[in-house]
Amino acid sequence: EQSFLNMLVHMWPVVALARCLVWLVSKLPQKMQSWLLTPSLQGMGLDSNAVNLTLKALVRPKAFHNMLYMGRTEFDDLRGDPDRELLLQHKHKVGFIFGKNDIWAPDWLRVDIEATVPGIHVRQEPKHSHMFSVTQEGSRDIAKLTAEMIQSFHQSQTDQITEL
């Protein structure tokens, strides 16, 4: 799915067509926009709050353009190996949460980071993909993992101060 999106955001005719379609949809009455787009958004697994927020942003041509740009630059800039020296230097301040089937954070990367940067904060979330934020459950679970990670950071710093 993400490799297909990667291909699409790099094809300027497809991007131009998508921008034109969004511009046309933005000119429709809000009820018609909702009628056209809601089934597709729900089919992607978005809950009702995420559908409503997406409808508000998606039909704004400038916001849609920015989403496409962000998507393209994520595919371009986040492909390489992580800077292990930087991670080693800041391992007590950096954390990773890995979901399932995520092109930006594949499982091999988690295994590699854990092996090459001992002591770094790494969490596995097997229930949720990169789209965790579009559901209440996913948002809640990732927030819980993030809170646990922050507590772990705080405990590490407290332990270091105690050792001094």
Disulfide bonds with the S-S distance in Angstrom:
none
